[in-house]
């Protein structure tokens, strides 16, 4: 009987400890919808207070799990909030919005203040993009400052509708969006209508009349003769293929097609070369 009584006492102490922890979290997490207190009846004997969990236990446990998460995970929650809303928040407002207690965690506060994607004015935190743009006109002005091209990934977070504006500028013929074969990322180039490109007919014929060698070995040799380093090493690749017993199929000679209106042009960014 004594053993059962001791177990009951330990269980009550565990409940009291959990209740104390949740109450501490609730005091920092903001007000919650709690049940209204019961009216006191005069001359009524008060029952012994029962130890029970809060009705808001699930929410408080969720907040507690956020605050115990690694610093990087908490920083991501805050940056996602700043990026999505594009508003400035005080630490108290951040705590209320995403339950990250910046004031209560110095590591989170310092990391957020020094983050490249966050601007801190001494009171509020806000999102900081690489290029401070607000609309399509400013976007076009920026792209025209980079005749060699600017990576789209550096523009994606400038403002919420920047990707739609890039497509609109492309459709209007004001910019070009071309893929970078190395990184598979799009590059935005300015298309200034004040500088039209006019190509002579003899240059067009020369461009169309150039026939590249059909063997990659010959192409690589021509590149080396002109002081350029080939990106491929066909001789080494073929030697390795022979070692592993891989037989390469000979390439069939393709029929040369004349350029017509139905021809799919791959160098679409040089339209002057294909005017018939």
C-alpha positions in Angstrom: 0.0 0.0 0.0 2.9 2.3 0.9 4.5 1.6 -2.6 1.2 2.6 -4.3 1.0 5.8 -2.3 4.6 6.7 -3.3 3.9 6.0 -7.0 0.8 8.3 -6.8 2.9 11.1 -5.2 5.6 10.8 -7.9 2.9 11.0 -10.6 1.4 14.1 -9.1 4.8 15.8 -8.9 5.4 15.0 -12.6 2.1 16.5 -13.5 2.8 19.6 -11.5 6.2 20.0 -13.2 4.6 19.6 -16.7 2.0 22.2 -15.8 4.6 24.6 -14.6 6.6 24.2 -17.8 3.5 24.8 -20.0 2.4 27.8 -18.0 5.9 29.3 -18.5 5.6 28.9 -22.2 2.1 30.2 -22.3 3.1 33.4 -20.5 5.6 34.2 -23.3 3.5 32.9 -26.2 0.7 35.4 -25.7 -2.9 35.1 -24.6 -4.9 31.9 -25.2 -8.5 31.0 -25.1 -9.0 29.6 -21.6 -12.2 28.4 -19.9 -13.9 31.1 -17.8 -13.4 30.8 -14.1 -16.3 29.2 -12.1 -18.2 31.6 -9.8 -17.4 31.3 -6.1 -20.2 30.1 -3.9 -20.4 31.7 -0.5 -19.8 29.4 2.5 -19.1 26.5 0.1 -16.2 24.2 0.9 -13.5 24.6 -1.8 -12.5 21.2 -3.2 -8.8 20.4 -3.3 -7.3 21.8 -6.6 -6.8 19.0 -9.1 -3.7 19.0 -11.1 -4.6 18.9 -14.8 -3.1 19.8 -18.1 -4.1 23.0 -19.8 -6.8 22.9 -22.6 -4.2 24.6 -24.8 -1.6 21.9 -24.3 -1.2 21.0 -28.0 -0.5 24.5 -29.0 2.0 25.0 -26.2 3.8 21.8 -27.0 4.1 22.9 -30.7 5.6 26.3 -29.6 8.0 24.5 -27.2 9.2 22.2 -30.1 9.8 25.3 -32.3 11.9 26.9 -29.6 13.9 23.8 -28.9 14.7 23.4 -32.7 18.2 24.1 -34.0 19.1 27.8 -34.5 19.1 27.3 -38.3 15.5 25.9 -38.3 14.3 28.9 -36.3 16.1 31.4 -38.6 14.5 29.8 -41.6 11.0 30.2 -40.1 11.7 33.9 -39.5 13.1 34.5 -43.0 10.2 32.7 -44.6 7.9 35.0 -42.7 9.8 38.1 -43.8 10.0 37.0 -47.4 6.3 36.1 -47.6 4.9 39.3 -46.0 7.6 41.8 -47.1 6.9 43.7 -43.8 9.1 44.8 -40.9 8.5 43.0 -37.6 9.6 43.7 -34.1 10.9 40.7 -32.0 7.6 40.6 -30.2 5.6 40.5 -33.5 7.9 37.7 -34.8 7.2 35.7 -31.6 3.5 36.2 -32.1 3.5 35.3 -35.8 5.8 32.3 -35.9 6.6 31.5 -32.2 10.3 32.1 -32.5 11.4 33.9 -29.3 14.2 36.1 -30.5 14.6 38.0 -27.3 14.8 34.8 -25.3 17.5 33.2 -27.5 20.7 35.2 -28.0 22.1 32.8 -30.6 18.9 33.2 -32.8 19.0 37.0 -32.3 22.6 37.4 -33.3 22.3 35.0 -36.3 19.2 36.8 -37.6 20.8 40.2 -37.2 23.9 39.2 -39.2 22.0 37.2 -41.9 22.6 38.5 -45.4 18.9 38.2 -46.2 17.8 40.2 -43.2 17.8 43.9 -42.6 17.8 45.1 -39.0 17.3 48.8 -38.2 17.8 48.4 -34.4 14.1 47.8 -33.7 12.5 45.8 -36.6 13.6 43.0 -38.9 12.7 42.9 -42.6 13.7 40.9 -45.7 16.7 42.2 -47.7 16.9 41.1 -51.4 20.1 41.3 -53.4 18.7 44.0 -55.6 16.3 46.6 -54.1 13.6 46.7 -56.8 9.9 47.5 -56.5 8.4 47.2 -60.0 8.9 46.3 -63.7 10.4 49.6 -64.7 13.2 49.4 -62.1 13.7 45.8 -63.1 14.3 46.8 -66.8 16.7 49.6 -65.8 18.7 47.1 -63.8 18.9 44.5 -66.6 20.1 47.2 -69.0 23.0 47.9 -66.7 24.3 44.3 -67.3 24.8 43.9 -71.1 26.7 40.7 -70.3 23.6 39.3 -68.6 22.4 38.9 -65.1 21.4 35.7 -63.4 17.6 35.3 -62.9 18.3 33.6 -59.5 19.6 37.0 -58.3 16.3 38.6 -59.2 13.8 36.0 -58.0 13.4 37.5 -54.5 13.5 41.2 -55.5 9.7 41.6 -55.1 6.7 39.1 -55.2 5.8 39.5 -58.9 9.3 39.8 -60.4 9.1 36.5 -62.3 5.8 37.6 -64.0 7.5 40.9 -64.9 10.5 39.1 -66.4 8.1 37.1 -68.7 6.3 40.3 -69.6 9.5 42.0 -70.6 10.5 39.0 -72.6 7.1 38.9 -74.4 7.5 42.7 -75.2 10.9 42.1 -76.7 12.7 44.2 -74.2 14.9 41.5 -72.8 16.1 38.0 -73.6 15.9 35.0 -71.3 18.6 32.4 -72.2 19.7 29.3 -70.4 23.2 28.9 -69.1 24.4 25.4 -70.1 26.9 25.3 -67.1 24.5 26.0 -64.3 21.1 25.4 -66.0 20.0 28.8 -64.8 18.3 31.4 -66.9 20.2 34.6 -67.7 18.5 37.9 -68.5 20.0 40.0 -71.3 18.9 43.5 -72.3 17.5 43.9 -75.8 18.0 47.6 -76.6 15.9 48.5 -79.7 18.1 51.6 -80.2 21.0 49.3 -81.4 19.6 47.2 -84.3 21.8 44.5 -85.6 22.2 44.5 -89.4 24.1 41.6 -91.0 25.4 41.7 -94.5 24.3 39.1 -97.0 27.8 37.8 -97.6 28.2 37.1 -93.9 24.9 35.3 -93.8 26.0 33.1 -96.7 29.3 32.5 -95.0 27.5 31.5 -91.7 25.3 29.1 -93.6 28.0 27.6 -95.7 30.3 26.6 -92.8 30.2 22.8 -92.3 31.7 21.5 -89.1 33.8 18.3 -89.1 31.8 15.2 -88.4 34.4 13.7 -86.1 34.8 15.3 -82.7 38.6 14.7 -82.8 38.8 17.1 -85.8 36.7 19.7 -84.0 38.9 19.4 -80.9 42.1 19.8 -83.1 40.6 22.9 -84.8 39.9 24.4 -81.4 43.4 23.8 -80.1 44.9 25.3 -83.3 42.9 28.5 -82.5 44.2 28.6 -78.9 41.0 27.3 -77.3 40.8 24.4 -74.9 38.1 21.8 -75.8 35.6 20.9 -73.2 35.7 17.3 -74.2 38.5 14.7 -74.7 37.2 12.4 -77.4 40.5 10.4 -77.7 40.5 9.6 -74.0 36.9 8.7 -74.0 37.3 6.3 -76.9 40.3 4.7 -75.3 38.3 4.1 -72.1 35.5 2.7 -74.2 37.8 0.2 -75.9 39.2 -0.9 -72.5 35.7 -1.7 -71.3 34.7 -3.3 -74.6 32.1 -0.7 -75.6 31.6 -0.6 -79.3 30.6 2.8 -80.7 28.1 2.8 -83.5 29.2 4.8 -86.6 27.2 8.0 -87.2 25.2 8.0 -90.4 25.5 11.0 -92.6 22.5 13.2 -92.3 20.9 14.7 -95.4 21.5 18.5 -95.5 18.3 20.4 -95.4 17.8 23.9 -96.8 16.6 26.6 -94.6 12.9 27.3 -95.1 10.1 29.0 -93.2 9.4 25.6 -91.4 13.0 25.2 -90.3 13.4 25.4 -86.5 16.1 27.9 -85.8 18.2 27.2 -82.7 20.0 30.6 -82.9 16.8 32.5 -82.5 18.6 35.3 -80.7 20.3 36.2 -84.0 17.3 36.7 -86.3 19.1 38.8 -88.8 21.2 35.7 -89.9 18.1 33.8 -91.0 16.3 36.4 -93.2 15.7 34.8 -96.5 
